[in-house]
Amino acid sequence: MPEFSLPSEYSHVAFDRPGMAEVMYMTRSPMPILAPGQVLIKVHSAGVNGPDVAQRRGLYPPPKEASPILGLEVAGEISKVAKGVDQWEPGDMVCALVPGGGYGEYAVAYARHCLPVPCGWSFQQAAAIPETFFTVWGNLFMRAGLKAGETVLINGASGGIGSAAIVLAKAFGARVIVTSGSDEKCVYCRNLGADLAINYQDKDFVGSVMEYTRDKGVEVVFDVAGGDFINLNLKVLAMDGRMVSVAMQRGAKAQVDIFRIMAKRITWTGSTLRPQSVTAKAGIADELMAHVWPMLQQSTKSGSKRLICNLIPNIFAKFPLDECVCAHELMESGAHRGKIVLTLA
């Protein structure tokens, strides 16, 4: 097994107090120590996600055992493996879900949370998918049980999570309705494959959904909005419909029509990814490797297959690691369509 020479220290992003993006700065720390079952990744690119912003603002503290450094997804080259790791070796190119620490030159990941960089993909593209694909697969497919031929409503669909939900739902044979906050974002969602895109700023999305489905409603709602959208979602769900909540962009509280849930026999679930057990996240990784990764490999060879090709993530903006403040400001503005990534030399 090859061995790489490693520095004693590495650079990473830090912040000392919750606040606006300007609280982040670059610093250096001793190299992280691996536990059994873990790998050390030399990071080439890291994804920027909503939970990173929430953590920086003091709203989403990391689990006790996780690194306090921001960053939940990376792509790069394995530099070292710990005891008990036999599926990877130094030099392997991987993308990985990490429990923290992604905003740095090196990051620690559990070996079972790593996936190979798809052939022909850049590190930036690969870094854009672990957090989003784990979230979408674990919720839309494993929890909500979306099936081919069903119709799903995806709220707030133009961001990284929503974009991934569109392309994965279409790739697995579902009809996709989305809501977004501008005509420009609706065009973006249609280009990803959405069958119907509704600008909720100037249209009644409940009426539009019910008209499109001929008053049947949708089998599944994938919701990142929360707040005042919850009761609207309940209105458009079909009998025995399922709703899964993964974010709260419009607020964490809602006054819910419980009778509507009972009358329609609605199942409402949701989850956050970061606090889940190592085993649970490894289970999602196994599912992705079995069902999604073969499609990602195809996407580099068959550009004429539109839906497969669209599985390659849209990188809206990229910033050097030391410009993470700009990346977070863009994320908080809501102006992005697709993913924001950080790059390292």
Buried (B, 14 or more C-beta within 10 A) or exposed (E): EEEEEEEEEBBBBBBEEEEEBEBBEEEEEEBBEBEEBBBBBBBBBBBBBBBBBBBBBEEBEBEEEBBEBBBBBBBBBBBBBBEEBEEBBBEBBBBBBBBBBBBBBBBBBBBBBBBBBBEEBBBBBBBBBBBBBBBBBBBBBBBBEBEEEBBBBBBBBBBBBBBBBBBBBBBBEBBBBBBBBBEEBBBBBBBBBBBBBBBBEEEEBBEBBBEBBEEBBBBBBBBBBBBEBBBBBBBBBBEEBBBBBBBBBBEEEBEEEEEEBEEBEBBBEBBEBBEBEBEBBBBBBEBBEEBBBEBBBBBBEEEEBEBBBBBBBBBBBBBEBBEBBBBBBBBBEBBBBBBBBBBBE
